[in-house]
Amino acid sequence: MIQKGSIVRPIAGKDQDRFFVVIQTEGEWAYLSDGRKRTLSHLKKKKHRHLEVTGQELDLSAVTTNKQLRKALTSLGFCRIVR
């Protein structure tokens, strides 16, 4: 189940090697941010069916800046996959 704070990865596309946090959900849409390319002010809009859930969640009440979001993802072990 995709909900606010879930850590997800797109299944296909140019961002498939990146991990994102769901900032907001609206119907079948999820608004994602990674704090780097997709900042909190410029969210990525993606349908739920195009996302793979990692099973971990992030407490969004503690995250207010892009730097804090990047740091939280890194501390949980989610960083960009290098091919």
DSSP file (Angstrom, degrees, kcal/mol; ACC not computed):
  #  RESIDUE AA STRUCTURE BP1 BP2  ACC     N-H-->O    O-->H-N    N-H-->O    O-->H-N    TCO  KAPPA ALPHA  PHI   PSI    X-CA   Y-CA   Z-CA
    1    1 A M              0   0    0      0, 0.0     2,-0.6     0, 0.0    54,-0.1   0.000 360.0 360.0 360.0 125.4    0.0    0.0    0.0
    2    2 A I        +     0   0    0      4,-0.1     2,-0.3    51,-0.0    46,-0.1  -0.767 360.0 153.5 -89.6 123.4    1.4    3.3   -1.0
    3    3 A Q    >   -     0   0    0     -2,-0.6     3,-2.2    19,-0.0    19,-0.3  -0.879  52.2 -59.3-141.1 173.4    0.9    6.0    1.5
    4    4 A K  T 3  S+     0   0    0     -2,-0.3    19,-0.2     1,-0.3    56,-0.1  -0.331 122.7  21.0 -58.3 127.1    2.4    9.3    2.7
    5    5 A G  T 3  S+     0   0    0     17,-3.1    53,-2.6     1,-0.3    -1,-0.3   0.288  87.7 139.1  96.5  -9.7    6.0    8.6    3.8
    6    6 A S  E <   -A   57   0A   0     -3,-2.2    16,-2.5    51,-0.2     2,-0.6  -0.393  51.6-131.3 -67.6 143.8    6.5    5.4    1.9
    7    7 A I  E     + B   0  21A   0     49,-2.4    47,-2.3    14,-0.2    48,-0.4  -0.881  38.6 171.9 -97.6 124.8    9.9    4.9    0.2
    8    8 A V  E     -AB  53  20A   0     12,-2.5    12,-2.7    -2,-0.6    45,-0.2  -0.794  27.9-147.5-131.2 167.7    9.3    3.7   -3.4
    9    9 A R  E     -A   52   0A   0     43,-2.1    43,-3.0    -2,-0.3    10,-0.1  -0.993  28.9-115.7-137.6 129.9   11.2    3.1   -6.6
   10   10 A P  E     -A   51   0A   0      0, 0.0    41,-0.2     0, 0.0     8,-0.1  -0.375  17.7-141.4 -62.4 143.3    9.8    3.6  -10.1
   11   11 A I  S    S+     0   0    0     39,-2.4     2,-0.3     1,-0.1    40,-0.1   0.874  77.2   3.6 -74.9 -39.3    9.5    0.4  -12.1
   12   12 A A  S    S+     0   0    0     38,-0.4     3,-0.3     3,-0.0     2,-0.2  -0.913  91.3  60.5-142.8 167.1   10.5    1.8  -15.4
   13   13 A G  S >  S-     0   0    0     -2,-0.3     3,-1.5     1,-0.2     4,-0.1  -0.473  95.6 -49.8 106.8-178.0   11.8    5.1  -17.0
   14   14 A K  T 3  S+     0   0    0      1,-0.3     3,-0.3    -2,-0.2    -1,-0.2   0.690 133.6  51.0 -70.1 -17.6   14.7    7.3  -16.5
   15   15 A D  T >  S+     0   0    0     -3,-0.3     3,-1.8     1,-0.2    -1,-0.3   0.208  73.2 110.8-101.9  14.2   14.2    7.5  -12.7
   16   16 A Q  T <  S+     0   0    0     -3,-1.5    -1,-0.2     1,-0.3    -2,-0.1   0.684  75.6  54.9 -67.3 -16.3   14.1    3.7  -12.2
   17   17 A D  T 3  S+     0   0    0     -3,-0.3    64,-2.0    -4,-0.1     2,-0.3   0.315  96.7  83.0 -96.6   9.2   17.4    3.6  -10.4
   18   18 A R    <   -     0   0    0     -3,-1.8     2,-0.4    62,-0.2    62,-0.1  -0.806  69.6-135.1-114.1 153.2   16.4    6.2   -7.8
   19   19 A F        -     0   0    0     -2,-0.3     2,-0.3   -10,-0.1   -10,-0.2  -0.876  25.0-173.2-105.8 141.4   14.5    6.0   -4.5
   20   20 A F  E     -B    8   0A   0    -12,-2.7   -12,-2.5    -2,-0.4     2,-0.4  -0.862  20.8-130.4-129.2 161.1   11.8    8.5   -3.7
   21   21 A V  E     -BC   7  33A   0     12,-2.7    12,-1.7    -2,-0.3     2,-0.7  -0.949  27.1-121.6-111.3 135.4    9.6    9.4   -0.7
   22   22 A V  E     + C   0  32A   0    -16,-2.5   -17,-3.1    -2,-0.4    10,-0.2  -0.672  32.3 176.3 -76.6 115.2    5.9    9.8   -1.2
   23   23 A I  E     -     0   0A   0      8,-2.9     2,-0.3    -2,-0.7    -1,-0.2   0.801  65.5  -0.7 -88.4 -34.0    5.1   13.3    0.0
   24   24 A Q  E     - C   0  31A   0      7,-1.2     7,-3.0   -21,-0.1     2,-0.4  -0.991  59.6-151.1-155.6 149.1    1.4   13.3   -0.9
   25   25 A T  E     + C   0  30A   0     -2,-0.3     2,-0.3     5,-0.2     5,-0.2  -0.959  10.5 179.1-125.3 148.3   -1.2   11.0   -2.5
   26   26 A E  E >   - C   0  29A   0      3,-2.6     3,-1.9    -2,-0.4     2,-0.3  -0.785  62.9 -57.5-149.4  98.3   -4.2   12.0   -4.5
   27   27 A G  T 3  S-     0   0    0     -2,-0.3    -1,-0.1     1,-0.3     0, 0.0  -0.512 122.8 -13.0  65.8-123.2   -6.4    9.2   -5.8
   28   28 A E  T 3  S+     0   0    0     -2,-0.3    20,-2.2    -3,-0.1     2,-0.3   0.356 121.3  93.2 -91.2   5.6   -4.2    7.0   -8.0
   29   29 A W  E <   -CD  26  47A   0     -3,-1.9    -3,-2.6    18,-0.2     2,-0.4  -0.771  54.6-164.2-103.2 144.6   -1.4    9.5   -8.1
   30   30 A A  E     -CD  25  46A   0     16,-3.0    16,-2.6    -2,-0.3     2,-0.6  -0.982  12.3-144.9-123.1 138.7    1.6    9.8   -5.8
   31   31 A Y  E     -CD  24  45A   0     -7,-3.0    -8,-2.9    -2,-0.4    -7,-1.2  -0.924  26.3-164.9-106.8 120.0    3.8   12.9   -5.6
   32   32 A L  E     +CD  22  44A   0     12,-3.2    12,-2.5    -2,-0.6     2,-0.3  -0.703  16.2 179.9-112.9 153.4    7.4   12.0   -5.0
   33   33 A S  E     -C   21   0A   0    -12,-1.7   -12,-2.7    -2,-0.3     6,-0.2  -0.991  17.1-178.6-146.8 146.3   10.6   13.7   -3.9
   34   34 A D        -     0   0    0      4,-2.1     5,-0.2    -2,-0.3    39,-0.1   0.382  47.9-120.3-119.7  -3.0   14.2   12.6   -3.4
   35   35 A G  S    S+     0   0    0      3,-2.0     4,-0.2     1,-0.1    35,-0.2   0.398  97.7  59.2  81.8  -4.4   15.6   15.9   -2.2
   36   36 A R  S    S+     0   0    0      2,-0.4     3,-0.2     3,-0.1    -1,-0.1   0.638 120.0   4.5-117.7 -82.0   18.1   16.1   -5.1
   37   37 A K  S    S+     0   0    0      1,-0.3     2,-0.8     2,-0.0    -4,-0.0   0.900 137.5  43.4 -76.4 -41.6   16.7   16.1   -8.6
   38   38 A R  S    S-     0   0    0      6,-0.0    -4,-2.1     3,-0.0    -3,-2.0  -0.869  86.7-167.9-105.8  99.1   13.1   16.2   -7.5
   39   39 A T    >   -     0   0    0     -2,-0.8     3,-0.9     3,-0.2    -3,-0.1  -0.212  37.4-100.3 -82.6 173.8   12.9   18.7   -4.7
   40   40 A L  T 3  S+     0   0    0      1,-0.2     3,-0.3    -5,-0.1    -1,-0.1   0.731 125.5  48.5 -66.8 -22.0   10.1   19.3   -2.2
   41   41 A S  T 3  S+     0   0    0      1,-0.2    -1,-0.2     2,-0.0     2,-0.2   0.553 116.0  43.7 -93.2  -8.7    9.0   22.3   -4.3
   42   42 A H  S <  S-     0   0    0     -3,-0.9    -3,-0.2   -10,-0.0    -1,-0.2  -0.656  82.4-174.3-136.1  76.8    9.1   20.4   -7.6
   43   43 A L        -     0   0    0     -3,-0.3     2,-0.5    -2,-0.2   -10,-0.2  -0.337  24.1-122.1 -78.5 153.5    7.5   17.0   -7.0
   44   44 A K  E     -D   32   0A   0    -12,-2.5   -12,-3.2    -6,-0.1     2,-0.5  -0.834  21.7-145.4 -94.5 128.7    7.3   14.1   -9.4
   45   45 A K  E     +D   31   0A   0     -2,-0.5     2,-0.3   -14,-0.2   -14,-0.2  -0.847  30.3 160.8 -98.3 123.8    3.8   13.0  -10.2
   46   46 A K  E     -D   30   0A   0    -16,-2.6   -16,-3.0    -2,-0.5     2,-0.1  -0.996  39.0-111.3-145.0 145.5    3.5    9.2  -10.8
   47   47 A K  E >   -D   29   0A   0     -2,-0.3     3,-1.5   -18,-0.2   -18,-0.2  -0.469  29.4-120.3 -75.6 149.8    0.7    6.6  -10.8
   48   48 A H  G >  S+     0   0    0    -20,-2.2     3,-1.8     1,-0.3    -1,-0.1   0.850 109.8  61.7 -57.9 -38.0    0.7    4.0   -8.0
   49   49 A R  G 3  S+     0   0    0      1,-0.3    -1,-0.3   -21,-0.3    -2,-0.0   0.659  98.7  57.5 -68.4 -13.8    0.9    1.1  -10.5
   50   50 A H  G <  S+     0   0    0     -3,-1.5   -39,-2.4   -39,-0.1   -38,-0.4   0.269  96.1  83.2 -96.4  10.1    4.3    2.4  -11.8
   51   51 A L  E <   -A   10   0A   0     -3,-1.8     2,-0.5   -41,-0.2   -49,-0.0  -0.909  63.5-148.8-120.5 143.4    5.9    2.3   -8.3
   52   52 A E  E     -A    9   0A   0    -43,-3.0   -43,-2.1    -2,-0.4     2,-0.3  -0.947  21.4-136.9-107.9 124.4    7.5   -0.5   -6.4
   53   53 A V  E     -A    8   0A   0     -2,-0.5   -45,-0.2   -45,-0.2   -51,-0.0  -0.642   7.5-158.8 -83.6 133.9    7.2   -0.2   -2.6
   54   54 A T  E     -     0   0A   0    -47,-2.3    -1,-0.1    -2,-0.3   -46,-0.1   0.670  38.4-119.1 -84.6 -18.4   10.3   -1.0   -0.5
   55   55 A G  E    S+     0   0A   0    -48,-0.4     2,-0.3     1,-0.4   -47,-0.1   0.397  79.5 104.9  94.8  -3.1    8.3   -1.7    2.6
   56   56 A Q  E     -     0   0A   0    -49,-0.4   -49,-2.4     2,-0.0    -1,-0.4  -0.816  51.7-157.5-111.7 154.1   10.0    1.1    4.6
   57   57 A E  E     -A    6   0A   0     -2,-0.3     2,-0.4   -51,-0.2   -51,-0.2  -0.883   6.6-142.9-128.5 160.1    8.5    4.4    5.6
   58   58 A L        -     0   0    0    -53,-2.6     2,-0.9    -2,-0.3     3,-0.0  -0.961  23.8-119.7-123.3 138.1    9.9    7.8    6.6
   59   59 A D    >   -     0   0    0     -2,-0.4     3,-1.0     1,-0.2     4,-0.3  -0.683  25.6-168.4 -78.3 107.0    8.5   10.1    9.3
   60   60 A L  G >  S+     0   0    0     -2,-0.9     3,-0.7     1,-0.2    -1,-0.2   0.632  76.4  74.2 -75.4 -13.3    7.7   13.3    7.2
   61   61 A S  G 3  S+     0   0    0      1,-0.2    -1,-0.2    -3,-0.0    -2,-0.1   0.784  98.3  48.0 -70.0 -23.6    7.1   15.4   10.3
   62   62 A A  G <  S+     0   0    0     -3,-1.0     2,-0.6     1,-0.1    -1,-0.2   0.552  99.9  79.0 -89.8  -8.6   10.9   15.5   10.9
   63   63 A V    <   +     0   0    0     -3,-0.7    -1,-0.1    -4,-0.3     3,-0.1  -0.890  40.0 142.5-107.3 115.1   11.7   16.4    7.3
   64   64 A T        +     0   0    0     -2,-0.6     2,-0.3     1,-0.1    -1,-0.1   0.527  62.3  47.0-123.7 -14.5   11.2   20.0    6.3
   65   65 A T  S  > S-     0   0    0      1,-0.1     4,-1.8   -26,-0.0     5,-0.1  -0.847  80.3-115.6-126.9 164.0   14.1   20.6    3.9
   66   66 A N  H  > S+     0   0    0     -2,-0.3     4,-2.6     1,-0.2     5,-0.2   0.871 115.8  55.3 -63.7 -37.6   15.7   18.8    0.9
   67   67 A K  H  > S+     0   0    0      1,-0.2     4,-2.4     2,-0.2    -1,-0.2   0.910 107.4  48.7 -63.6 -42.7   18.9   18.3    2.8
   68   68 A Q  H  > S+     0   0    0      2,-0.2     4,-2.3     1,-0.2    -1,-0.2   0.877 111.2  51.4 -64.5 -37.2   17.1   16.6    5.6
   69   69 A L  H  X S+     0   0    0     -4,-1.8     4,-2.3     2,-0.2    -2,-0.2   0.933 111.1  46.5 -65.6 -46.2   15.2   14.4    3.1
   70   70 A R  H  X S+     0   0    0     -4,-2.6     4,-2.3     1,-0.2    -2,-0.2   0.910 113.4  49.7 -60.6 -43.1   18.5   13.4    1.4
   71   71 A K  H  X S+     0   0    0     -4,-2.4     4,-2.4     1,-0.2    -1,-0.2   0.890 110.3  50.0 -64.7 -40.4   20.1   12.7    4.8
   72   72 A A  H  X S+     0   0    0     -4,-2.3     4,-1.3     2,-0.2    -2,-0.2   0.910 111.8  47.5 -66.0 -42.8   17.2   10.5    5.9
   73   73 A L  H  <>S+     0   0    0     -4,-2.3     5,-2.7     1,-0.2     4,-0.3   0.907 113.9  47.9 -64.1 -41.8   17.2    8.4    2.7
   74   74 A T  H ><5S+     0   0    0     -4,-2.3     3,-1.4     1,-0.2    -2,-0.2   0.898 108.3  53.8 -66.4 -40.6   20.9    7.9    3.0
   75   75 A S  H 3<5S+     0   0    0     -4,-2.4    -1,-0.2     1,-0.3    -2,-0.2   0.793 107.3  51.9 -66.6 -26.8   20.8    7.0    6.7
   76   76 A L  T 3<5S-     0   0    0     -4,-1.3    -1,-0.3     2,-0.2    -2,-0.2   0.483 123.7-105.9 -85.3  -3.0   18.2    4.3    5.8
   77   77 A G  T < 5S+     0   0    0     -3,-1.4     2,-0.9    -4,-0.3    -3,-0.2   0.585  78.5 131.6  91.8  10.6   20.5    2.9    3.1
   78   78 A F      < +     0   0    0     -5,-2.7     2,-0.3    -6,-0.2    -1,-0.2  -0.840  23.8 137.5-101.4 104.2   18.6    4.2    0.1
   79   79 A C        -     0   0    0     -2,-0.9    -9,-0.0    -3,-0.1     2,-0.0  -0.854  62.4 -62.6-134.8 173.7   20.9    5.9   -2.3
   80   80 A R        -     0   0    0     -2,-0.3     2,-0.4     1,-0.1   -62,-0.2  -0.307  52.0-121.8 -62.6 136.0   21.1    5.9   -6.0
   81   81 A I        -     0   0    0    -64,-2.0     2,-0.6     2,-0.0    -1,-0.1  -0.652  22.8-145.4 -78.5 129.1   22.0    2.5   -7.5
   82   82 A V              0   0    0     -2,-0.4    -1,-0.0     1,-0.1    -2,-0.0  -0.865 360.0 360.0-100.1 124.1   25.2    2.6   -9.6
   83   83 A R              0   0    0     -2,-0.6    -1,-0.1     0, 0.0    -2,-0.0   0.435 360.0 360.0 -92.7 360.0   25.2    0.4  -12.6
